């Protein structure tokens, strides 16, 4: 099951037909029939991350030699393994990386 929040509406692209479905409907569908787009997964991850850390975090789509991936940047290192385990199991159709950075790094990134 997908970890989706009530009130969020997703656009499902099935061939040439665009179909709107509520989060409640999506949560009942199987993983085999629905693959969340990366940007939709990012929004859900951003909504859930405050449960794991009170420190600053940043979630974005990046790429490496293996292709596109979702990168979760965290300043609080103690929960990084749990974040990776939990979100990797929830979003199996996406590659996830947790990047541990020093305190103040994310604020510095925003100022550039």
C-alpha positions, 0 to 999 in steps of 0.5 A: 500500500502507498502511504498517502494522505487524505485530500491529495488528488493524483493524476494517473496517466493510463495511455492517453487517458488522464484520470483523477483519483483521490488519495483514498482510492490510490491507497486501495490499489496495488503497487503493481498497477500504480507507480507514483511519479517522483515528484508525487513521492517527494511531496509525500516524503516531505510530509512524513519526514518531520516524524523522523527528524526535527532538524532541517532536511531537503528532498529533491530529484537528482541523478547519477550514472545510474539515472534519476533518484530521490535524494533526501538530505538530512542534518540529523544523522542518527535517524538516517538509516531508519529514514532510508529503510522506511522510505525505501520500503514504501517507495520501492519503484524509486531509487532513494539516497539519504545524504548526511550533511553537517549542521548548517549545510542546508541553510547555506545551500538556500543562501547560494 
